[in-house]
């Protein structure tokens, strides 16, 4: 019988990570920090794509986004520092290199 892989809706990053670690049995513990930071990127990306960079009036969401290093709020608008962009590129590279070398 073939295993069916299920994942949370709208979280492709978690689904891919789960596939690599659980089903392909890759050890990606060296990339844990990068993986967590890529989740921050995912949150920022979702706000940009779905809400034009503006945060909804949701205290939990505002707290999450404002806690992300390199992101500031100007009213309801996210302001992305250049350092955030470069750090996310480094995190993506680190994560992918860890997966390739696992």
Phi, psi and omega in degrees: 000135182275138178285142176257127180267122177247154179212166179290143179294145175065023177224072182298323180302312179295322179296316179294317179298317179297318179299312182296321184273321184271316187264323177269354177057036175277141176268106182248025181298331178295341182255013184302316181296316179297319179299316179294320179292327176293333173293324175299316178301318180299318179297315180295315179302315181298320178293321178295312185287315188269341184225015177064023180086000178263139177270140176289165180282075183224108185303321180295315179294316179301318179295317180297311184291318181290343177276352181282124180298127180097359178241130176237162177246135172242091189071239179261000184267132175283138174242120185258120177284148179303327180298328178297316181298312181294321179295321179294323175297317178296320180294318179297316179297315181298316180296313181294322177294321177297318179294320182291330183265355183286000000 
